[in-house]
Amino acid sequence: MLSRSCFDLLNLDPIEDFWTATPIPKLMTVPRVISEFETDDNHQNDDVPADSPVPHQRRIIVANQLPIRASRDAKTSKWSFELDHDSLVLQLRDGFKPDVEVLYVGCLKAEIDPSEQDEVASLLLHEFRCVPTFLSMDVQNKFYHGFCKHYLWPLFHYMLPMTPSHGARFDRALWQAYVSANKAFADRIIEVLNPDEDFVWIHDYHLMVLPTFLRKRYYRVKLGFFLHSPFPSSEIYRTIPVREEILRALLNCDLIGFHIFDYARHFLSCCSRMLGLHYEFKRGYMGLEYYGRTVSIKMLPVGIHMGQLQSVLSLEDTARKVKQLKEEFEGKTVILGVDDLDLFKGISLKFLAMRQLLEEHQNLRGKVVFVQITNPARSRGKDVQDVLNETSAIAKEINQRYGEPGYQPIIVINGPLTTQEKAAYYAISECCLVNAVRDGMNLVPYKYTVCRQGSPVLDRALGIDEADRPKTSVIIVSEFIGCSPSLSGAIRVNPWNIDAVSDAINLATTMPVAEKQFRHDKHYKYISSHDVAYWARSFDQDLERACREHYRRRCWGIGLGLGFRVVALGPNFRKLSVDHIAHAYKNANSRLILLDYDGTMTPQASVDKAPSGEVISVLNCLCNDPKNVVFIVSGREKDSLSKWFSLCEKLGLSAEHGYLTRWTKDSPWETCTLAMDFGWKNIVLPVMEPYTEATDGSFIEQKESALVWHHQDADPHFGSSQAKELLDHLESVLINEPVVVKRGQHIVEVKPQGVSKGIVVQNLISKMQSRGKPPDFLLCIGDDRSDEDMFKSIVHSSSNPSVPSIAEVFACTVGQKPSMAKYYLDDTVDVIKLVQGLAAASSTQPKFAQVQKSFEGFI
C-alpha cells in the first residue's frame, strides 16, 4: 500500500478514509480494527482506561534562532550553553498553561562542527527542550545574510532595489537557499511532531514557506504564523518574483498574526489582487476562505516581559548604576534613543533634529543631552557601515559646533549593553525618542515606560519618597512603527520631518509635570496589562479555535512544489465524477439537467463570453437524447442567450434568473406569471450612474426585468468598496419598492421580488410532472450566489412530502466553497468533462465523437 508521503510526492488524492477524522488512541488494550476509529465517534475512547494519563499539550515554537547562548571554552574546546532570557520566543512560554510542554526548533548562533552536531543536539533536547537545525555555512549565508537580510528585510521595510548599489536584487540562488533552509527546518520539526496533538507556532519572515512543507506532510497539522516585521503594501510586495509562492505558503497556516491592522490589511490586499481571495468577519474574527479552509487573521502587538524587567529594576546593582548616571547628568535633561544599527532606525534623522533644536533654542545648549545607544547590527554589509559612518560624522559635527568643556550634546554608546545598563539609562531619561522610518514593532518605548515607573529599590537609592514622587515619562514615536497605535499618549512624528521632530523634543523638555504624569500613567496601564504573556496566550487561544474543525473535514492535497495546498471539505461534500453519476444517469427515464452559464459552462475571466464549439456540441448531444430536458439557467438577457445558442434547437433557456423562459428554439419566450411594475427602474438608474462615472471600469447592464452594476474590470478594492456603498444606497432608497437588491460576483443587481433561479427549478419540475414525465434524475450545476437559490429549492423539494420525490438528485457547485450543494467540481474544465461523460453515456444518441466533429467550426 502506498504511504501518505508517496501520495504527496505523486500529487494524488489520498485514500481519505485511511487517514482518520479521529486520532487513533496511543494506548490500545483490546484488539480492534483501525477503521472503527474513523466512524464511531461516540466510542472512540472506550478502550482507553479511565485512569489513563491525559497526554500533555505541547507547543512547538519555531524561529530562526533558538533562545540559547552558546560559548566554547578556549582551552578544553567544550561547548557550553545557557538560556537567553532576553529572547522573545523564550519569554512567550509564560502565556501557556502550566501543563503545556514547550519545544523550540531553530538555529544556534554558533557554528557547530558536523562531528559534534549529534552530541550537541542531544544535549540541547534533554537540557533545554531545544531541537537545533544545522545548516551548512554556504546555505546559512545565502539564506540569512543573503535572501533574508539583504533582500526581504529591506523590501518589507519599503526599500526597493532600484539600482545594484541601492539594495540587493532578487537572486534565484539565494531564493533556493531560502527554500532549502525552510525545508531543513521542516525536517527537524517532523522528527519531533505529533500531528494529532501538537500545535506549531512559526515566527517571522525567515520561515514564510515552512508552512507548505509541514502541510504537505500532515494535512491536519495545527499551524500558526506570526510576522514580526511589517508586511508591505501590495505595490511593493508585487515586485517579488516569487510572490505567489510565499502567499500560498502562508495560507497553508490556520492562523496568521500581525502586530497591527495596517500589516494585515496589506497582506489581505495582496491575497485579493493576486489570488482573488476576499476576507470576511465572522463573530468578531477575520478570516480568508481558502480551498474550503478558513485561514484566520489576527492583529495584536507583542508585549514585553514585565516580570523580568521589574526584577532587573529591583537589583541593587541597577540602583547603583542609576545613581551614578543621575550624578553624571545632574542638571541636564536626558533624551534617550536605543536602536539596532541599521538604515531603517532613523538615527541620523534624530541627530539632525537635535542639531535643529540647539540651533533654534540657544537656551537649551548645555542643558539637553541626547544619549544614543546602538545595539550591534544583525547583518553585515556596506549598508551597515554606511549608517555607522553617517551617524558618526553627524554626531562629531554637532558636538564640535555646540559642545563645550564638560558638555557634549550627543553621546553615542556602541553596544552591546546589558539589560541592567539599558534599564539604568531608561530610568534617568526624561524622554525617549524612537524615530524609525519603518519598523515592525519596536519595544523600546514599552521598556522605557516600565523603567520610568521604577521600583522601591531605585527610589531608596535616589533618596526619593515614593509617595510624593510622580511617575512621569514622555515618548516621541515615529508614526511608521508598529507600537505607535498602542501608545495613545505619545507625541507622534513623521521622522522625515526634521522640524517636527525638533519641535517634539522641545515640547517634551518643556512639558508640565502633570501632563507627563498623565501620559505615563496611560501608557503604563496598557503596557503592564498587555505583556508578552498576554500576547502569547491570546494567540494560542485563537490558534486552538482556528483548528477546531480539522477532524470534521475531509482533506485532499493538490498542487506541486510551493503551490501545494489542502482542500478541506465537509464530510458530505464530495467531488462529482462521471463514474459516480453514470449509473443513475443510465437507469433514469426522465432527466432534468440545469446548467448555469457564466462561471460554469464558460470561465468568468473569459473575454469572449460566447460558448465554444465544444460547449455547443456537448449540449446538442444531451438534447438529442429524448429522455433529457436540458436548460441553461442564466442571469443574462434573452437576446445574448438566443444568439449564442441558436445552433441548439432543443435546448431550453431561462434568462434573467427565470424572468423569461423558453423550452426550445422554436417555442416563444414566456414571462413569469407575476404582474410586474418596473417604475422602480426610474429610481435605480439615477443612483447607479454616479457610481459608474466615479468607478473606472464599471458599467450598467439594463435587462428587461433588472438593472445590474458590473465592476469586474475596476480596481478590485475600489470596485468592491463602491459595490458595498451602492448596495447600502439602493437598499435605503428602495425600501418600499417590490424589488430585491443583491450583491453577486463583481455585480450589484436590482430585480423584482419573486424572480429567482429557485423559482425556475420549481416551475420546470412542475411542468414536467403536468406533462406526465416527472423527473427521476436531476443534475443542477452552478457557481455563484444566484445558483444557491436553485440548490436551496432542490433541498426543500426533497424534504417536502407533498412534492413527488426525485430518485436521483445531484446539486453541484463549481469551486470548493460553502454551499447548499452536496457536490462540487473544481472549474469549468471539470464541468465540460462531466457533461461530455454523460453525453457519451446516453444509449440512444449517435457516437459522441462524430456529433462533436459535426459541430466543429460553427462557433
N, C-alpha and C positions, 0 to 999 in steps of 0.2 A: 504493500500500500504506500502511496506517495506521502511523504511527510509534509507538514504545513509549510516548511521553508521551501520545499520543492514547488508547491503551488505558487508561492510568492515569486520565486525566480522565473517560473514559466508564465506568470501573469494569467493564471487560470482561476476561475471561480472555485473556491474551496468547497468541500463537501460540508455544508454548513451544519448539518445535523451531527457531525462528528465533534466539532468544537462547540461545546455545550453553551446553552444560555444560562446555566447554573454551574458554579465551580464544583468540581469533584472533591469530596471531603478528603483531607490528607490522611485521616485515620479511618480505615475500613475494618470492622470486626466481623462482618458477616459477608460471605461471597454474594456479590450482585453484579448485574450487567451494567456496563458503563452507560448505556443508553437510558437506563432508568433515571439517572440523574438529570437527563435533559428534559424530560417531560413531566416528571412527578414533582412538581414544585412544592406540594404540601407535605411531602415526606422525605425531602432531600437530606435531612439530618437525623432520620430515625435511627441509623446505625451508629451514630456518634454518641457515646455515653454522656449522660447529663453532666457528669463531673469532669469532662474533658477540659483541659485548659484552653481558654479562648486565646487564639493567636494574637500576639501584639500587633498593633497597627505599625506600619513603617512608612517613612518618608525618605525618598532618595533625592537628595539635593545635589544638583549638577551645576557646576560653574567652571569657568576656565581654570581657576586656581583653587587648590584646596586651602582650607583655613589652617595651614600648617607652616611653621617656620623651620627651615632646615639649616643645619650647620655641620661642618665637618672638622673634626679635630686634626690640626696640622701634624701632630706627632703620631697619633695612632691611626689616622685616616678613617676613623669610625664616624658614621653618621649619627647625629642626634636630632631629635625632633621635638617640637612643642607646639601647642595650640596657639594660633594667632587670635587673641581675644578682640582685636580690632576689626576682624573680618566680619562683614555683614552676614555672610552665609552661616557663620557660627552663631552669631547673635540671634538670628531669626528662630532658632530652635526654642527659645523661650515662649514663643507663641503657640507651641504644640502642647497637647495634653501630656500629663506625666507618663502615661503608659505608652506613648508613641516613641518608637525607636527611630533614630535619625542616622542615615548613612550618607556619606559625602563621596562624590565622584568628581575628580578634576586632576589637573596637572600640579606638580610640585614646582616651586620657584627655583629649584636647583637641578642641575643635570646629573642624572644617576647613570653610572656605567651599566651596560646591559647585563654584565655578570652579577651585578648586585641588585637588580630590579626585583627578582622574586623574593629575596630576603627582605628588602625594604617594603614591598607590597604586603607581605605577611605581617610585618611589624606594625605598619600603619593601620591595617584592618583590625588587628586584635587590640591595639592600644588606643587608637583614636577613631575607630569606625570610619576610616577613610580608605577609598579604593583609588589608587593613583592611576592615571592614564599616562603612559610613557610614549612620547613622540620623539622621533629622530630629530637631531638639530636642524637638518635641512627642512623637514616638514614644519617644525616649530617656528623657524624664522620666516618661512613663506606664509604660514598660516597666521601667526600672531603679529609679527612685525611687518609683514608684507600686506596681506589682504585685510586683516582686521584694523590695524592701527594706521596704515598709510592709505588705505582705500575706503573702507566702510566708515571708519571713525570720522574722517573729515566730511565725507558725503552726508552722513547722518547729522552732522552739525552744519549743513548747508554750504559746504565749500566744494564747488565743482572743480575738477582738474582741467581748467581751461587751456593751460599750456603745460608742457612736461615739467617746467620749473615751478609750477603752481599746483602742487599735489600730484599724487600718483594716479595714473590712468588704469583702467581695467586691464588685468593681465590674466590670461587663461590659465597659465601655470600656477599663479597664486590662488586662483579660484579652485583649481583641482586640489591644491594642498589644503585649502579650507574644507572642502568636501571630505578629503581623506582624514583630516583631523576629527571632523564630526563623526565619521564612520568609526574611528578608533574609540571615541567616547561611547558610541552606541554599543560596541562590542563589550566594553567593560561593564556597562550598565546591565546588559543582557546576562552576563555571568552571575550577577547577584540579584536579579529582578524576579520577584514572584508576581506575575502579571495579574493574578486574580485579587491580590490584596494590597500591593504596594501602590503608592502614589509617587509620581516622578515630577519634580519641580525643577525646570531648566532656567538658568539665568543668563540673560544678556546676549548681545549681538554676536558674540563669538560662536554661538551654538544654534544659529537660526535654522539650519537644515537638519539638525539632530532629530527633531520630531518625526520626520519622514522615515528614517531608518528604524526607529522604535515602532512606529505604527505599522510598518511593513512586516515586522516580525511578529507583533502581537496586535491584532486588530482592536482589542478592547483595553489596551493599556491606558491607564489613567494619567493623562499628561497635562501639566501646566507650564506656562512660559511667562517670564516677566522680563520686559525690556527696560533696562536701567538708563539707556541713552534716549535722546529724542528720536521720534520717528518723523522723518522729513515730509514735507508736503509732496503731493503726487508729482508736481512738476520736477522736483529734484529726484525723487525715488525712481521715476520712469526712465532716468538716464542709465540705470544699472542694466547691463546686458542680460543678466540672469534674474531679472526682477520677478518673473512669474514663478520660477523655481523656489525662490525664497518665500514668496507669498503662500504658495501651496504648501510648503513645508510648515510654516507657522500655522496654517489652517488644519494641519493634522493634530493640533493640540485640542484639548477640551476647553481650556481657559487660557486667555492671553491677557496679560496685565500691563498697564501703562501707568506712569506717575500722574498724568493729568489728561483731561479730555482732549486737549489740542493734539496730543500724540495719537490718541485713539482715533480721533476724527481723521487725521491724515492717513492712518492705516486703513480705516473703513473706506475712505475716498479712493485709495489705490485698489482695494478689492472691488469697488464698484466700477471704476474706469477700466480696469484690466481684466477682471474676471466676471463682471456683470452681476456681482453679488450685492444684496441690499440688506441692511441691518434692521432689526425690529426691537422694540421694547416689549418685554413680557413681564408683567408684575414687578416693574422696577429694575429688571435686569436687561442688559443689552446683549443681543446675540445675532449671529450670522447663520443662516441655513446653508449648509454645505454638503451636498450629496446625502441628504437625509439626516445628517448630524447637525446639532446645534453647537456652534463654537461660541462660547460666552466671552464677552469683553468686559474687563474690569479696569476702573480708574481709581487708584489710591496711592498717594505719595508715601514713600518709605519713611520711617522714623528713625530715631537714634535709640541706643541702649541707655535708658535713664539710670538704671542701677549701676552700671559700670562707670558712667561719668560722675555720678554722685559719690561713689566710693573713692574715686580719684580726688574729688574735692574735699573729702574728709581726711585725707592723709596729711600728716604733719609736714612732710617734705613739700607737698604742694603749697601749704600755707607759708612755709619759709620762702619759697620761690616767689609767691605773690607779694609778700612783704618786701622782698629785695627789689622787685620790679617797681613797686609803688614808690619806694625811696628813689630809685633811679630816675623815674619820670615825674618826680614831685613838682607840682606847679604847672604841669603840661597836660594837655588833652590828647589822649592817645586814640588814633583811628587805626583799626586793625584790618588787615587783609590776609587770608590764608588760602593759598591756591596751589594746585599742581602746576608744574612748569610746562604749559602747553599754550598754543597760539589762540585758544578759544577763551581763556580765562580773563582776558582784557586787562592784564597787569599794567601794560604801558599806558592804557587809557586812564587808569586810576592815577598814575603818576602825572599825566598831563593835566588831569583835573586838579590835583594837588598844586601844581605849578600855577594854574589859573587862580586858585583860591589865594595863594600867597601874593600873587600879583595884584589882585583886586582888593584884598583886605590886608593891608600892611600891619594892622593891629594884631593880627594872628601870627605874625612871624615871631618865632621864638616861643610860641605858646602851643602850637599844634604840631604833633609828630605823627607821621604815617609809618606804621610798622608793617612791613610786608614779609610774611613767612612763606617761603616757596618749598613745597614738597618736591622730591626728586621726580623727574619725568618718567612716565610709564612706558614710553617708547624711546627710540633713538632715531636720529636723523638730522638733516640740515635744518628742518623747521624748528626743532627744539633749540639748536644752537643759535638760530636767528632770533628767537624770542629772548634768550638769555643775553645776547649782545645788545639788543634794542633796549631792554629794560635797564641793563647796567649803565648804558650810555645816558639814558634819560635821567636816572637817579643821580648819576655823577654830576650832570649838568645842573640839576636843581639844587643839589647840596652845595655846589660851588657858588651858585648865584645867591641863594638865600640863607645859607648856613653861616654860622658864626662860632667862635670858641665855646664849646660845651653844648652846642645845638646843631643837630642835623635834621632837616625837615623829613627826610626819608631814610629809614633804616631797613635794610634788606637782610633777612636772616635766611640763609640757604640751609634747608633741612637735610636729612630728616630730624625732626624734633620728637621727643616722646610725648605721649598723651598728657602727662603731668605738666611738661613745659608749655604745651599749647594751652592747656587749661588755665595756667597762670596768666598768660597773655590775654586770654579771653576775659578773665576776671577783672583786670585792671583797665580794660579799654572802654571808653565812653561810647564808642560807635564801631560797628562792624560794617565794612564795605565789601559787598560781593558784586562784582561788576562784569561777570562773564558775558561775552557776546552770544554765547549759546551753551547751555549745559542741561543735561538730562534732569538732574535733581539738585544737588549741592546741599549738603547737610551742615555746612559751616554756620549759617545763621541759627540753626537749632542748637548746636553745641554752645555757641556764644551765649544764647539766651539762658540756658541751664547754668552755665558758669557764672553769669551775672546774678543769678538767683543766689549763688553762694552756698555756704554751709556754716554751721556753728563754729567749726574749726577755723575757717577763714576769718570769720568775724572776730573771734578771740585774738587771732594773730595780728589783726589790723587794729585791735582796740576799739571795735565798733559795737555799739549796743544794738543787737538785732532788732529789738522792738522799735527803736527810733529811726533806724536807717531805712529809707525807702529803697526798694529794689527797682533799679532803672536800667534801661538799655535802649539803644537806637540802632535800627538796621536800615542800611541803604542797599537795596537789592535791584538787580537788573530785571527788567520785565521779560527777558528772554530765557529764564531758567525755570526749572520745574517747581522749585519751592516757592516761587513768587505768589501764586494764587492762595497758598495757605497762610501767608504772612500778611494778614489784612491790616496790621498796624505799621507795616514797613513803609519807608519812603521809596517808591518805585521810580526807576530812572531808565532812560534809554542810554546804554553805555557808550554809544557813539556820539552822544551829545555832551561834549566836554563841559560846556557852560552849565547844563542842567545838573551834571554830577557835582561840579564845583559848588553850585548853589545848594545842593542837597547836603554836602559836607558842612557848609556854613550854617545851614538850618539845624543840623544835628548838634553843632557846638554851642549854639545859642538857644536851644530849645529849653523851655521851663522844666523844672524837675517834675512837676505834677504830670505834665504831658508825657515825659519819658517813662514815668511810673505806669501810666495808663497803657501805653503801648507795650511795655514789658509784660504787664500782667495778662494782657490779651494774648500775647504770643506764648507765654509760659503755660497758660491754661490749655492751649491747643497742643503744644509740643509734649507736655507731660502726659496727656491722655491719648495721644496718637504716636506712641513709641513703636519701636521695631517689633515688639511682641504683638501689639495690636494689628499692625500691618500683616505680619505672618499669619496670625490667627484668622483674620478676615479673608486673606487669600486662600488659606487652607479650607475654610468653610465653604467658600464659593467653588473651589475645585471639587469638593465632595458632592456638592449639589449638582455641578455640571456633569458628573459621572454616574448619577443615579440610574439613568436609563440604559446603561451599557448592556446589561444582560437581558433586557427586554426587547432587544432588536437583533435582527439577523444582519450579518455583515459580509460584504464581498470586497475584495481588493481589486482595483482597476488602475491602469496606467503603469508606465515604465519609468525607472530611474527616479529622479526627483519630482516627476509628475504623478507619482503614486498617491492615491487617496483611497479611503474606505467609504463604500456606500453602505449606509445603515438604514434598514427598513424595519417597519413594524412586522410582527410575526405573521400577519395575514396579508401583507403587501408583497406581491411576488411579480417577477418579470414574466410577461406573457410571451409564450413561444408558439410556433406553428404546431409543434408536436403536442402541446398541451391542449390546444383548441381544435385540432384537426378532427379528432374522433367525434366531438359534439357537433361540429360543422357537417360532417358527412351524414350523421344519423338524423339531422333535422329535416323537416319537411317544409317549414315556413320560416325564413330567416329575415331579420331586420338588421341592417348594417348602417350605422350612423357615424359619419366622419366629419370632424371639424376640418377647416381648410388651412388657414394661416397658422404655422407652427406645428401642424400635424401632417398634412399632405405636402406642404412646401415649407422650407425653412423661414423663420421670422426675418432673418438677416438678408434674405434673397432680394436682390434689386428688381429683377423681373418676377413679378408676382404671378404671372400666367403659369398654368400647370405644364409640366414637361410631357413629352410624348410617352414616357414610361408611366406616368400617372394616368393619362387618358386611356392607355391600352389596358392597364390592370383594372380600371373602373369598368370598362366595357366588358371585360371578361367576367367580372362579378355580375354585372347587369344582365348578361346573356343567359345566366342560369335562372330558369323560371321559378326556382324556389326562393330567389333573393329579391328583397326590396332594399335598394341602396340609395342613401340620401347623403348629400353634402349639406351640413348644417353650419352656416357661417353668419358672421356679423356683417359681411359685405353686402353692398346693394345688388339688386337683381340684375341690372344691366351688365355689370362686370361678370357675374357668375354665368349669365346666359351666353355671353360672348366666349368666355374661356371654355365652357363645357358644351359647346354647340355640336361637337362630334359624339357626344354621349347621349344618344336618343332615349335610352331607357332610364337614365339617371334622374333621380329626384333631387330637387334643390329647395332649400329653405334659407331665405335671405333675411338680413336684418334681424337676426336672433329669433326667427319664427314669425315675424310680422307678415311676410309673404312666402307662399309655398306653392310649388307645382310638382306633380308626380312624374311627368315625363316631359320631353322636349315639346311634344305636340299639345300638351294639356295647358290650360290657361293658368295664370298666376292667381292664387286665391289669398285674400287678406284674412286675418284672424277675425272672428265674429264680433270682437269688441267694437263698440261705437267710439270713434276717435275724434278728439278735438285737438288740433295742432296749433292753437293760438299761443301756446307756451313758447313756440319757436321764436316769436317776436320778442320775447323776454330774454331767451338764452343767447341768441346770436349777438346782440349788442354787448353782452357780458364777455363772450369768448373773444371777440375781435381785438380788444386792447391787449389781452394776454398773447394773442398771435403776433401782434405788432411788436410787443416787448420781448418775445422769445424767438430768437433766430433759429430757424429750422423747424418750427411748428406750423401746423395748418389746420383748417377746419374742414371736415368732411360732412356734407349735407346729404342725408339719406331721406327716403320718403317718410320714414317713421322716427328718425333720430338725428341728433347732431352730435358729432364726435370731434373732440380736440385731440390731435396727434402731436406727440413730442419726441418720437423716436430718433429724429435727426438733430435734436437740440443737444446742448451740453447736458450730460447725464444729471449732474447735481442741480443745475439751474432749472432744467426741464421738470425734474421731479419736484422741486420746491414750488415751481409755478403750478404744477398739477394739483398739489395739495391745497394751495391757496385758491385755485379756481374751483376745486371741489367744495371747499367751505363757502365760497362766494355763491355758487349756484344753489347749494342746499339752503342757504338763507333766503334767497330771492324766490325760490320755487317751493317754499314750504307748504303753500296752499294749492299747488298745481298737481294734477293726477299723473305725475311722472316719477321716474326713478333716476337718480344721479349715481353713476357707478364709476369707479376708477379701475381700469384694467391695465394690461401690459403696455405702457407708454401711451395710454389714452385716458381721457375723461369723457364719458358718454352720458347723454341725457336721452331717455326713451320712455314711452308710455308705460304706465303700470299694467301688469298682466301680460307683458310680452317678454318671453324668455325662452331659452333653449329647452328648459324643463317642460314647458307647455307643449313644445313641438313633439317631444317624446310621447307625452300622454295622448296627443291628438293622433299621431301616426299609429300607435298601438291600438287605439280605439277604432280607427278607420279600418285597420286590417281585421280586427275582430268583427266589425259590421259586415265585411265582405266575406266572412266565413273562413278566413285564413289567419287565425290568431297566431302570432309568432311563438315558436318553441325554441328559438335561438336568437339572442340579441347581442350584438357587438357594438359598443359605443367607444369611440376614441376621440380625445380632445386634449388641449394643452393648457388652457388658461382658466381664469375665474368664471367666465361665462359658461364654460363646459362643465363646471362643477354643478351648475343647475341641472344639467342632463343626468349626471351621476346621482345627484340627490333625488331626482324624480324616479330614477330606476330603483334606488334603495327603498323609497317609500312605496312604490308599486309592489315590490316584492313582499313587503311586510303588511300590505293591505289585503285582508281576507276577501273583500268584496270584488277585488280585481283578479281575473284569472291569472294564475301564476305562469311564468315563462320558465321552461325547464332548464335552459342553459343561458346564463347571463354573464357577459364579460365586459365590465366597465373598466376602461384603461386610460390612464393619463400619460402624457408624454413628459418624461423627466422624473427623477426621483425627488418627490416633494410631498408634503402633507396633502391628502386628497380623499374625497369620498369614494374614489375608485379603489378596487381591490387589486388592480394590476397596473403595471407601468411598462413603458418602452423607453429606451434611452433618448431617442431622437427620431427625426423624420425618416432617416435611412432605415431604422428598425421598423417603422410603421409600414413603409413600402414593401419591405421584405415579408412582413407578416401578411399583408394583403395579397401579395403575389403568391404566397404559400397557400392561402385559402382559394385563390383563383385556380391554382393548379390542382387543388383537391376536389374541385367540382367535378362530378362524374358525367354531367350532361353537356359540358362545353367542349369546343374544339381544343386541340393541343395548344397550351398556353403560349408556347414559343412561336407558333405560327400566327396566332392572333396578335401577339405583341409586334411581330415583324410587320404585319399588315398596316399597323398604325404608325410605324416609324416615319418621320418626316412631315406628318401633318401639322405638328406644333413646332 
